[in-house]
Amino acid sequence: MNLIPPADVLGIPSPPFIFMALGWITFTFHLIFMNYVLGGTVIVAFQEWFQGRDEQVAKSNLLLVKIMPIALSFAITMGVAPLLFVQVLFGQFFYTANIVMGGFWLSIIALVMIAFYSLYIILALKPASAWIRKILITINMVLFLLVAFIFTNNAVLTENPQYWADIYSGAKNVVAPDPTLIPRYLHNLFGAIPVAGLWLAVIGRYQLRFYPQNEGMAKKMIRAGLLWATITTVIEIVVGGIFLMTMGSERIADFMGNGYLFVGWAIGTCTGVFTLITLILALVTENNSKFIWGSVVLFAVTLVGMTMGRDLLRIISLQSYFTVDQLVVRPSTSSLLLFLITFVIGLGLVGYLISLVWKLPPKEKSE
Amino acid sequence: MQYPIWEVPKLGGGMVIAIIACVHVMVAHFAVGAGLFVAVTEYKAYAQNRPLLRRFLKDFSFFLVLVSFIFGALTGVGIWFSIALVSPAATSALIHQFVWGWATEWVFFLVEILAGYVYYLTWDRMDPKKHMIVGWIYAFSAFMSLVIINGILTFMLTPGDWLETRDFWDGFFNPTYWPSLLLRTLSALSLAAIFVTIAVHVAKNYTRDERHEIIQEAGLWLVPLILMVPVSIWYFSQVPSAARDLVMGQAIAMTLFLLFGLASSTLVGFYAYVGLILRKRYINLETATLLAMIAFLATGSMEFVREGIRKPYIIYDYMYSNSILVSDVDRLNHQGVLSWAPWTAVALGEHPDVLPQSKRGEALFRAQCMQCHTLDGTNGIIPLIKGWPENSLRHALENLHTEQYYMPPFVGPGKDMHDLTQYLLSLNQGQGDAMVPAAQSPMQESEKEGGQ
């Protein structure tokens, strides 16, 4: 008997492609902020433990933590939209995977909330409380690593209904018994650190430009960020290869050359590898601004490509059970228009708000 | 249901939703009201040249970020996660019907978060007029997120013409849309005011006179609560008559909760008018906290009523609270629900195609009852049917929806009803000596009948 619940009888109000495309855009922005938080806590925790006595590093750590709650807010907000779209297209798989994980899935809320408030506690600490800061940032890192694992496990379970029954009945524990799980988790993690490293370099550049008094810290941030990005990109390429191999020959065959999603993924993979060149150039040159921004652009393309690859993996994993073209499209043009008009107005407001901040004079005493 | 049941021992999934929802609803309403409060009050601070208000708003905006952007945002996602765990089919229906509504709300939420952070981080750095514009963008987007979510929430109780047309707008601008929007706006304004009276005490470096002045400002925002009763009458005039009957005495808990919610809201409104505006009284931290607790209980009560009167549906006249579609009842009455709900067998460690007779009753319980009932915890079935003989259980199942108006009908052929009755009876028998005599006799009769 088929345990997979049927797709919703209400169908969808627009063709699947629209939801997928919006998913790529919003998920990419989610990754940009989420990676700052996830990779950033790894970097800050490392620097706290091993370089904490260096005043400049301690100062840069504080600056990075200061940005973290805002980045986390945007990671959550930008994550909501792709989570909505995955429910529209693959709801019956996503919901069942959630239920099979049950309390672990819901615990994400509590874990992120604890991490969120502990960031504000770190910011409220006196400079002398170095040990508490170290411990709190380490706890934060562990919390985010755990959240990342729960999300990865959920994604694997969503794509692999064959594991549901055993986990739900208690015959197996909640960790998906799938060979791709660990490589996929590491792929997510080592994908996050380079992005966080680039954030470090960009923040360093910003400091260098607007706060010349922070030159020492800024230069250290740029170098540390580029080093983290370069080293973990190399690891990421290896881990990505292992992840691909663990998908199994059948899925690899389905994945390779499979339409525009594959093309997007392949372009993203290439730009990811090219980033190594720009990162190394940025590391070895003095005036490295253009290489840093070049890496940012290449990484942005990589993130979009990886997002498309993720969609492709989900599609081919589920194709024997379900394809999105089985969903009944009951067009609701007016509600789509409501969204599109609001989206344009919203983008305008976001642009206006960013322009207001951009035009602000630098803080007088700022770090 | 067609999905696996998310089991939460003792507590039940519904209670998990209730706990998260109660705090979220309060914080989310606060965020909407606080947006309007900061925008209007900052304007007043400039127009009337009152730097104190501006100083307070600067402190208050940090409070807003800590409460609304972290706790509010995460509990909001928490509701979404938890309803999908407990009622995936209903969540799926709301998502599929209103996906562009949800997406629109998301846009406003994104703008709200960005505007809120810009507002909080740019005090004293941004030109005051521009800062006020940021405040208004924040207020507008926060209010618009309520405007959107209100359509989806009210749809669940009063889907209106959508039941016929399946049209987005028919479902969105449903019969309770406008009164509910007004009720929620009143609630949002008052919660913002109450939080202000707490924040002014938590914030440092204010004299008593300065606190008093800010409390007077907040008091104005509590007065609209006086409108709670007339707007509630309007709201309840629009709900289905069966739902109205529940609050008009058919379900006494609903009636009491409604009266409590209305009375406490109205009293707080009168208190604000008489105490804060006419007599210009001061509120200390303890009283402010007490007001917040009353507001929390009132908000929780009203949400409990809103959820409660929707029963036996989760989406009125479309889907029962156990996820059975109204349109599927005839078919499932004929074929039974076990093939429709294969996960019930998996939960019992069996294959859905070869479920042994001895486990059919329990599987039926999981399929039709367990979305609302635990065994012996929240809304536990064991205490509910304690001491009931077989005849009573059978009678109750046959007449669930007519005698227990908030229960969906039992769905399935006679054999299923018999199996579920026997399972419930077995639960009773496991409950100690008190019910053995009552349960034994009809059980034995039933066995004899079965034997014949």
Boltz contact constraints between the chains, C-beta under 6 A:
constraints:
  - contact:
      token1: [A, 1]
      token2: [B, 342]
      max_distance: 6.0
  - contact:
      token1: [A, 1]
      token2: [B, 352]
      max_distance: 6.0
  - contact:
      token1: [A, 1]
      token2: [B, 353]
      max_distance: 6.0
  - contact:
      token1: [A, 3]
      token2: [B, 342]
      max_distance: 6.0
  - contact:
      token1: [A, 5]
      token2: [B, 2]
      max_distance: 6.0
  - contact:
      token1: [A, 5]
      token2: [B, 3]
      max_distance: 6.0
  - contact:
      token1: [A, 8]
      token2: [B, 92]
      max_distance: 6.0
  - contact:
      token1: [A, 8]
      token2: [B, 96]
      max_distance: 6.0
  - contact:
      token1: [A, 10]
      token2: [B, 93]
      max_distance: 6.0
  - contact:
      token1: [A, 10]
      token2: [B, 96]
      max_distance: 6.0
  - contact:
      token1: [A, 10]
      token2: [B, 97]
      max_distance: 6.0
  - contact:
      token1: [A, 70]
      token2: [B, 117]
      max_distance: 6.0
  - contact:
      token1: [A, 73]
      token2: [B, 69]
      max_distance: 6.0
  - contact:
      token1: [A, 73]
      token2: [B, 113]
      max_distance: 6.0
  - contact:
      token1: [A, 76]
      token2: [B, 73]
      max_distance: 6.0
  - contact:
      token1: [A, 77]
      token2: [B, 110]
      max_distance: 6.0
  - contact:
      token1: [A, 77]
      token2: [B, 113]
      max_distance: 6.0
  - contact:
      token1: [A, 80]
      token2: [B, 106]
      max_distance: 6.0
  - contact:
      token1: [A, 81]
      token2: [B, 106]
      max_distance: 6.0
  - contact:
      token1: [A, 84]
      token2: [B, 102]
      max_distance: 6.0
  - contact:
      token1: [A, 87]
      token2: [B, 95]
      max_distance: 6.0
  - contact:
      token1: [A, 88]
      token2: [B, 99]
      max_distance: 6.0
  - contact:
      token1: [A, 91]
      token2: [B, 92]
      max_distance: 6.0
  - contact:
      token1: [A, 95]
      token2: [B, 84]
      max_distance: 6.0
  - contact:
      token1: [A, 95]
      token2: [B, 88]
      max_distance: 6.0
  - contact:
      token1: [A, 96]
      token2: [B, 3]
      max_distance: 6.0
  - contact:
      token1: [A, 98]
      token2: [B, 84]
      max_distance: 6.0
  - contact:
      token1: [A, 98]
      token2: [B, 85]
      max_distance: 6.0
  - contact:
      token1: [A, 99]
      token2: [B, 4]
      max_distance: 6.0
  - contact:
      token1: [A, 99]
      token2: [B, 6]
      max_distance: 6.0
  - contact:
      token1: [A, 99]
      token2: [B, 85]
      max_distance: 6.0
  - contact:
      token1: [A, 102]
      token2: [B, 6]
      max_distance: 6.0
  - contact:
      token1: [A, 106]
      token2: [B, 81]
      max_distance: 6.0
  - contact:
      token1: [A, 109]
      token2: [B, 74]
      max_distance: 6.0
  - contact:
      token1: [A, 109]
      token2: [B, 78]
      max_distance: 6.0
  - contact:
      token1: [A, 113]
      token2: [B, 74]
      max_distance: 6.0
  - contact:
      token1: [A, 116]
      token2: [B, 70]
      max_distance: 6.0
  - contact:
      token1: [A, 165]
      token2: [B, 346]
      max_distance: 6.0
  - contact:
      token1: [A, 168]
      token2: [B, 4]
      max_distance: 6.0
  - contact:
      token1: [A, 168]
      token2: [B, 346]
      max_distance: 6.0
  - contact:
      token1: [A, 169]
      token2: [B, 346]
      max_distance: 6.0
  - contact:
      token1: [A, 169]
      token2: [B, 349]
      max_distance: 6.0
  - contact:
      token1: [A, 332]
      token2: [B, 168]
      max_distance: 6.0
  - contact:
      token1: [A, 335]
      token2: [B, 100]
      max_distance: 6.0
  - contact:
      token1: [A, 335]
      token2: [B, 168]
      max_distance: 6.0
  - contact:
      token1: [A, 336]
      token2: [B, 100]
      max_distance: 6.0
  - contact:
      token1: [A, 338]
      token2: [B, 100]
      max_distance: 6.0
  - contact:
      token1: [A, 338]
      token2: [B, 104]
      max_distance: 6.0
  - contact:
      token1: [A, 339]
      token2: [B, 100]
      max_distance: 6.0
  - contact:
      token1: [A, 339]
      token2: [B, 103]
      max_distance: 6.0
  - contact:
      token1: [A, 339]
      token2: [B, 104]
      max_distance: 6.0
  - contact:
      token1: [A, 342]
      token2: [B, 104]
      max_distance: 6.0
  - contact:
      token1: [A, 342]
      token2: [B, 107]
      max_distance: 6.0
  - contact:
      token1: [A, 343]
      token2: [B, 107]
      max_distance: 6.0
  - contact:
      token1: [A, 346]
      token2: [B, 107]
      max_distance: 6.0
  - contact:
      token1: [A, 346]
      token2: [B, 111]
      max_distance: 6.0
  - contact:
      token1: [A, 349]
      token2: [B, 111]
      max_distance: 6.0
  - contact:
      token1: [A, 349]
      token2: [B, 137]
      max_distance: 6.0
  - contact:
      token1: [A, 350]
      token2: [B, 114]
      max_distance: 6.0
  - contact:
      token1: [A, 353]
      token2: [B, 114]
      max_distance: 6.0
  - contact:
      token1: [A, 353]
      token2: [B, 115]
      max_distance: 6.0
  - contact:
      token1: [A, 353]
      token2: [B, 118]
      max_distance: 6.0
  - contact:
      token1: [A, 356]
      token2: [B, 130]
      max_distance: 6.0
  - contact:
      token1: [A, 357]
      token2: [B, 118]
      max_distance: 6.0
  - contact:
      token1: [A, 360]
      token2: [B, 125]
      max_distance: 6.0
